[in-house]
Amino acid sequence: MNNPTIRNWLGFSTLALMLVSLFMVFDYVPPDAEMGIAQLIFYFHVPLAWVAFASFGLVAIAGIFYLWLGDQLWDDLGYAAAETGMVFCTLMIVTGSIWAKPIWGTWWTWDSRLTMTFILWLMYGGYLMLRASADDTPQVARFGAVIGIVAAMDVPIVIVSVRLWRTIHPAVLVTKQGTHGLEDPRMVWTLLVSLTAFTLLWAWLLMLRFTQLRTRSRMAWLAGRIALATAVASDPK
């Protein structure tokens, strides 16, 4: 992840695909027959949800490996994934509210999926508050790993919530009848391009943040070695 060439190519690819995605959303794909133009935010909302859930899943995986191996690399990866995941999760909630206003007549309702998503956001917000306010010690990192693993268990609950409880939130991708709610092939293609574009954006941001955290960890390790060497050299014994 520290290869600048890969980061640059990923950044350019992300920009190009984002431009294609925007063209498809605002010029290529037809609006939904029932919701009209308001439905176009779907092509941002769903990809944001996907990358947020992928980020939190990565936090859990990195946390498991950190607790198992104790390698700082896994803690840095989990921390970077939690930060990027929170960005996309916040945008997912915001775009969902913007979509809900013209369709449901309200910015927010305590629907089952919305409620479980808000709980997910709060848990990872707590994770980031812990990491930001506490010292960078192995004990804090282990505690954060446990929080990241436990919080990620809410992701599958969010996904299946529309089937578990009564809800007004639509199951757009896969309905209870086993079909999808995208009646035009252009909608499917636009969604696929948007999903790819946002996935590349997430990977690029994750790579940038992970590189920063790895640099910080190496500098902290080097500072500790210098301090130890200085202490040994100044010891009169």
Number of C-alpha atoms within 10 A of each C-alpha: 13 13 9 11 10 13 17 12 12 18 16 14 15 21 15 12 18 20 13 15 25 17 13 20 23 12 10 14 18 16 17 16 9 9 12 11 12 16 18 18 14 16 21 20 24 20 22 26 23 17 25 28 23 18 26 28 23 22 31 24 18 23 29 20 16 23 17 10 11 15 12 16 17 22 26 25 23 29 27 24 28 24 22 19 28 21 16 22 26 17 17 22 19 15 17 20 19 17 21 18 13 13 15 13 10 12 14 16 15 10 16 21 24 19 15 18 23 16 15 23 21 14 18 24 15 16 21 18 11 16 17 10 8 11 11 12 9 15 10 14 25 17 15 23 26 19 19 28 20 14 22 23 14 18 18 11 17 21 16 13 21 19 15 12 11 11 15 12 15 11 17 13 12 12 13 10 6 8 12 13 15 14 11 12 10 15 20 17 15 20 22 14 20 26 23 18 23 23 19 21 20 23 20 22 19 22 22 16 19 22 18 14 19 19 14 13 16 12 12 13 12 12 12 12 12 12 12 12 11 11 11 11 10 9 7 6 5
